[in-house]
Amino acid sequence: MKLVLAIIQDKDSNRLTDALGDQNFKTTKLSTTGGFLKAGNTTLMVGCEDDQVDDVLDIIKDNCSQRNQMVAPISPMGGNADSYIPNPVKVEVGGATVFVLPVDSFIKF
């Protein structure tokens, strides 16, 4: 048995959970915050059998698109500097960061 942890953008979470549910994969959805953009994202936990991991990964890949987004960089001082006027920069966001972990045991009460 495996535990698939997928960190995705909030914009992709409903589409992905629906697609996983359509294939009878049960998910647990956690609201998380990314460290790079300091923006909200979603972490999904999916338990599956070893031979289903590729199916889960395909569904994640098909439903989590990468896109470009304009963001304002944070102040070089880490705080609010009145004289610092940042120029927005284009960064690639989206997609998914996925971890596949072995599960020693699964217990449901």
C-alpha angles and dihedrals in degrees: 000000000000137000113216114202112193121186108199140163117272090241090064099043101089093045091048097046090049091050092048091047091051087060092046096253112144117218139193114212122210126186108228138169125232121229099217102053095017086229132135119265137165130248116202123198115204123181115203144153118270093254091053097057094092090051091052092047091050091052091049092048092049094050105038110072127188118233139172119251132183112232134176111237117237121255114278087234091055091240140067109301112185094206095048112094109179123208112227114250129204115242132176112245134172130045115103141276107214132190122189112201130185116244116214094192140357121208125181121187 
